[in-house]
Amino acid sequence: MKLSDLQNKYIVNILDGKTIGNIIDVNIEAGTGKIISLIIEPDKNFFTFSKKKIDTEICWESITKIGEDVILVKLNI
């Protein structure tokens, strides 16, 4: 799977069903090439328009399933 394949998927929190945002980058362990975390740009909607934009980091272990259209994560936000 390519990074571009991941970037086209919605990130959804399974605890509340909310869309979290889009993948803009990944952290990779230099020695092994293993993905450590995903960097997420917050979802752009009307309610977050006026708030300061803060990117979120999601640990690879928080991902429960990568599907065809979505990536399901378990986050206590």
Order of alpha helices (4+ residues) and beta strands (2+ residues): alpha-beta-beta-beta-beta-beta-beta
